[in-house]
Amino acid sequence: MGPTAKPGNLLCRVRQIEMALPGTEESSRLGGSRHFYRLGKIFSGCGDEGGVWSLGVKVSLELQSVLVDHDGIHIAKYVGRDG
């Protein structure tokens, strides 16, 4: 989704998908961006980064190494020890 996309549409769609998963909780406690948690751990987030809306998802290090080869996909500034 590019910088001209409507942020409300992205967040609504992400929320619809994420909240359909059992045990999911939504919070904005990390700087105002929306994050989705399961069992107390973040598994995705959605927000504005420098005027561009983005979606971050938790994936394995193996999948991460494949995904970053695609345009528009990059490793987030802040990641845990497991990627």
C-alpha positions as CSV (number, residue, x, y, z in Angstrom):
1,M,0.0,0.0,0.0
2,G,1.6,3.3,-1.1
3,P,1.8,6.7,0.5
4,T,-1.4,7.8,-1.2
5,A,-3.5,5.0,0.4
6,K,-6.0,6.0,2.9
7,P,-4.6,5.0,6.3
8,G,-8.1,4.4,7.8
9,N,-8.8,1.7,5.2
10,L,-5.5,-0.1,5.9
11,L,-6.0,0.0,9.7
12,C,-9.6,-1.2,9.3
13,R,-8.7,-4.1,7.1
14,V,-5.7,-5.1,9.3
15,R,-7.9,-4.9,12.4
16,Q,-10.6,-7.0,10.8
17,I,-8.1,-9.8,9.9
18,E,-6.1,-9.6,13.2
19,M,-9.1,-9.5,15.6
20,A,-10.6,-12.6,13.9
21,L,-7.7,-14.6,15.3
22,P,-8.5,-16.1,18.8
23,G,-6.9,-14.3,21.8
24,T,-5.9,-11.2,19.8
25,E,-5.6,-7.9,21.7
26,E,-5.1,-4.5,20.1
27,S,-3.1,-1.7,21.7
28,S,-1.4,1.6,20.9
29,R,0.9,1.7,24.0
30,L,4.1,1.8,21.9
31,G,4.2,5.4,20.5
32,G,0.6,5.5,19.2
33,S,0.9,3.1,16.4
34,R,-1.6,0.2,16.5
35,H,-0.1,-3.2,17.5
36,F,-1.7,-6.6,17.8
37,Y,-0.8,-9.1,20.5
38,R,-1.4,-12.7,21.2
39,L,-0.4,-14.2,24.5
40,G,1.2,-10.9,25.4
41,K,3.5,-10.8,22.4
42,I,3.4,-8.5,19.4
43,F,2.8,-10.3,16.1
44,S,1.9,-7.3,13.9
45,G,1.7,-3.5,13.8
46,C,0.3,-0.8,11.6
47,G,1.2,2.8,11.5
48,D,2.8,5.9,9.8
49,E,6.5,5.9,9.2
50,G,7.6,9.3,7.9
51,G,4.4,10.0,6.1
52,V,4.1,6.5,4.6
53,W,1.7,3.9,6.1
54,S,3.2,0.5,6.8
55,L,2.3,-2.9,8.1
56,G,4.8,-5.0,10.1
57,V,4.4,-8.6,10.8
58,K,6.4,-11.1,12.8
59,V,8.0,-13.8,10.7
60,S,10.8,-16.3,11.2
61,L,14.4,-15.3,10.4
62,E,14.3,-17.7,7.4
63,L,11.2,-16.1,5.9
64,Q,12.5,-12.6,6.7
65,S,15.6,-13.3,4.6
66,V,13.4,-14.2,1.6
67,L,10.9,-11.3,2.0
68,V,13.5,-8.6,2.1
69,D,14.6,-9.4,-1.4
70,H,11.3,-7.8,-2.6
71,D,10.8,-4.1,-3.3
72,G,9.1,-2.2,-0.5
73,I,9.9,-4.8,2.1
74,H,12.5,-4.1,4.8
75,I,13.5,-5.1,8.3
76,A,11.9,-2.8,10.9
77,K,14.2,-0.5,12.9
78,Y,13.3,-2.3,16.1
79,V,13.2,-6.1,16.2
80,G,13.6,-8.7,18.9
81,R,16.3,-11.2,19.1
82,D,14.3,-13.7,17.1
83,G,13.7,-11.3,14.2
